[in-house]
Structure formats: structure tokens, C-alpha cells
Amino acid sequence: MKTLYYLKFCLILVVFVYGCSKDSENGLNIRDLEVTIEENPSSGLLIGNLMSGNTDGVQFSIVNQSPENAFLLNSNTGEIRVNDASLFDFETTPQLNLTAFITDGTVDETAKVTVDLDDMDDILYFLNASKQAYLQADPGEWVLIDELEYDALKRGLNEISFVGPGQSSYAFSRTLSYSYTATGVPFTSVRHEEDHQVAPNGYIFAFKYMSSGYAFRPGSQVKQADGDPFNPLTDVGGPLPYHELGFAYFVLKGNNTPASTTGPGYLGFYSILPIAYFDGKGAFAGEGNLSQIVPYQNAEDVRYNFQYEALISTQKQWD
């Protein structure tokens, strides 16, 4: 009985080895690799090895890889590692491939590497100091981040655009004022610049603004309008969390609602605190936490170019 069991075990072992490797007559033990890893890996991450056993006298080289420069192959050991980590992006390339040539001077072999990517939350990848706060946040919560993280998201995510006055408008060389509307009460405004509309199916996922006042007060709210700046406004996530006065940067966790599905979208903001602006066309505004801007109320407010902006992506890259 034990002998029969032993023979069955040996047979299974032989089948397993044959299916995973390619033994040549002189002992080369080459394997194809099929692995799944999380997207956004670290550069240099070990994916696997093309050969088990002694690699003395064996040379490994890349025949082709897709995309180019994704992989690094050690010519002496057969180790495959991540080369350009930015190419391991699920939304762009869910599967990466490599073909390798292996020779010991007598026997030539080829091996194939297939790497499938698991879809992860790309926002998390670009956060550093705020990573833990983002992990603990619920979907729909705004998370306070820093300027470096905001800029990393702006550079690193796919299909990015922004709605707002642009970085040069925040320069202190320009004289900025801090004000409510003319009557001195909190207000809702909607950016209406034609060159800064939210693209159809564009998701607002990050926000920054420049505020002033005596102390933080809760309640400021990012908003959006679908199709026209005078259409009804809906809240984007919850109210902004506590933050210091001056520049403030935020990221939204889990936005599943694009600003517009059929035409341009528009960025709105209900500001509790005085907000920086300079004179120039930029936004329609009305007093209070409005669900809609009424056109006839805004003739004198069109001149305000309020200092707030949002980052937009038409490719949802988060949970």
C-alpha cells in the first residue's frame, strides 16, 4: 500500500515539474513565469526567476517586452525585476509581457513572462504624509493633504485636467484680496471659464483654495453643476475637514459621480471663510449655501476670480 502511494506521488511530481519547466538534455531548467502583482509596484521588485538551479555559464537576454522598459533581466542569474514602475498601471496596461533568450553556449531556450496587474487605489500610491488618514476615511470624505501630495496627484494620475485660475494666479507677486461677497456673508460660486470646464464623465477628486479669516469654521463645501453653471448644484463629497488658513489642499476618497455625463461640467464652492480673489472674470456667485445660482443676482459678482481649483480625471483610478 505504501509502495503504491509512493509511486503515485512520484508520478504527480514528475507531471508538475514537466508542466512548469523545460529541462534540456544538458540540465537547463528553464521556466515560463505567470504571476499576478498589485499595480504601482516599487522599482526593483523581484517578479521571479527564469531558471532554477545552477546558472554558471548561462546567459539571459531580453528578446522583446511590452511595454518597452518595463522589466529588468539579470543576464547572469535570470532574475526578472520591475524596471519602470510607472508602466505597471492597471488602467493603461493590465497585462505586461516579456520574452527571454537563454543559452549556455550549446543549448538555446526561450521563456515567456506574463504579469497580470491587480487594480488598486492609485490615489493612495501618490500619498505620503496623508496615507493613513486616507486609509481611515470613509468613501465621500475629503482628506486634508499637503502641497507635495496634491502636485504628485496632478502629475501622476492619468487623464488629468483642472478647473480654476491656474498656478500663476496664486503667486504673491499678484495683489490678492480676501473677501466675501459685497454684503459680507458666506457665498456659493460657480466657475464658468470656457477653457476650464469639467470634461464629460470627468470626476472631481482633489481640491485646493486660498482662504483667510480669524479662525476655521466648518461647513465649506465643494459643488458641481451639470451642463450649465446655472443648473442645479450638487455636493461633491462631504464638507471640507478642519484646516489652517491660507493654502489648503484636499483629496476626495471614492468619488463615483462625474460632474457631467452629457456635456461640460462646472466646479462650484460654498465658502464659509473669506476666500482670496483678484479682479477678473472667473465665477458667478450668490449669497448663502445655494443649490442653484440665479443669473440675475450675479451681475456685480462676475468680476471675482476666486482662488480655488479642482483636479479632474475622466478615468476613475480609485476604489
Secondary structure as GFF3:
##gff-version 3
##sequence-region A 1 319
A	DSSP	alpha_helix	2	20	.	.	.	ID=ss1
A	DSSP	beta_strand	22	23	.	.	.	ID=ss2
A	DSSP	beta_strand	29	30	.	.	.	ID=ss3
A	DSSP	beta_strand	33	38	.	.	.	ID=ss4
A	DSSP	beta_strand	46	49	.	.	.	ID=ss5
A	DSSP	beta_strand	59	66	.	.	.	ID=ss6
A	DSSP	beta_strand	71	73	.	.	.	ID=ss7
A	DSSP	beta_strand	79	82	.	.	.	ID=ss8
A	DSSP	three_ten_helix	85	87	.	.	.	ID=ss9
A	DSSP	beta_strand	95	103	.	.	.	ID=ss10
A	DSSP	beta_strand	108	118	.	.	.	ID=ss11
A	DSSP	alpha_helix	122	125	.	.	.	ID=ss12
A	DSSP	alpha_helix	131	136	.	.	.	ID=ss13
A	DSSP	beta_strand	142	145	.	.	.	ID=ss14
A	DSSP	alpha_helix	147	156	.	.	.	ID=ss15
A	DSSP	beta_strand	160	163	.	.	.	ID=ss16
A	DSSP	three_ten_helix	167	170	.	.	.	ID=ss17
A	DSSP	beta_strand	177	179	.	.	.	ID=ss18
A	DSSP	beta_strand	187	191	.	.	.	ID=ss19
A	DSSP	three_ten_helix	194	196	.	.	.	ID=ss20
A	DSSP	beta_strand	203	211	.	.	.	ID=ss21
A	DSSP	beta_strand	221	226	.	.	.	ID=ss22
A	DSSP	beta_strand	233	235	.	.	.	ID=ss23
A	DSSP	beta_strand	246	252	.	.	.	ID=ss24
A	DSSP	beta_strand	265	271	.	.	.	ID=ss25
A	DSSP	beta_strand	275	279	.	.	.	ID=ss26
A	DSSP	beta_strand	283	287	.	.	.	ID=ss27
A	DSSP	three_ten_helix	295	297	.	.	.	ID=ss28
A	DSSP	beta_strand	304	306	.	.	.	ID=ss29
A	DSSP	beta_strand	308	313	.	.	.	ID=ss30
###
